[in-house]
Amino acid sequence: MTGIGEPPKVSELQEASTRYQQVVEKNPNDARLLTNLAWSYERARDFGRAIEEFRRALQVDPTYTDARYGLALALLGNRQIE
């Protein structure tokens, strides 16, 4: 586990993604959970997967601001928009 102010370790990010995937499988129509899964990918710099999950969240709830913001950041990170 990382300390306060330290960036998360890759293994911690992978564990978070795995846990969110398991929860999302049981709740596939929860935009908040899909967005949290997407954020775990974005933090791990896996922008392709993050983009996919942010878009899934927006299909469930097109008004979910956190998913829109995350999608924009992931697209920037993936250099799909400037």
N, C-alpha and C positions, 0 to 999 in steps of 0.2 A: 504494500500500500504506500502511496506517495504521501509526502507531508504537505502542509499548507503552502501554497505558492509554487509547488513543483508541478511540472506537467505530468499527466498520467503516463504510466508505462504502457507499452504496446500490449502486453499481456492483459492489463487491466481493461483496456479498450476492447480487446477481443472478447474478454469475458462478459463485459457489458453488452456487447452486440449479441452474443450467444443467448444471454438471458432475455434480452428484449425480443429476439426472434421467437423464443419459446412462448413468451407472453402474447405476442402478436398472432401466433398460430391459433391461440385460443380466443383471441379478440380481434379478428381481421378488419373490423369496421370501426376501430377506435382511432380516430385521427391523432389524438394525443400520444398514444403508444407508438403509432407508425412514425410520428415526428421524433419521438425520443430515440427510436431505432435509427432513424436517419441521422440524428445528431451524433450518435455513437460512431457511425461510419464517417461522418464529416470530421470529427475529432481525430480519427485514425487516418485521415487524408485519403480515404477511399471514396473519392468524389462521385464516381459512377454509381456505386450502390446508394450513396446518400441521395443523389438526384432521383433515383428510382423510388426510394421510400418517401421522400418529400412529395413527389408527384402522386404516389398512392394515397398519402394523407390528404392531399388536396382533392382527389377524386371523392373521398369520403366526405370532406368538409371544405368546399372551395373558399370559405371565408376565414379559415384558420390562419391567422396572421403569422404565427410562429413558423408554420410550414412554408409560407410564402417567403419569409425572411431567410429561412434556412436554405430554400431552393436557390435563392439569389446568391447567397454566399457560396454554395456548392458549385453553382455554374461558374462563378468567378474563379473559384479554386481550380476548377477543371478547364479554365480558360475558354469557356464556351460563350462568354460575354465579356465585353470590355467596358 
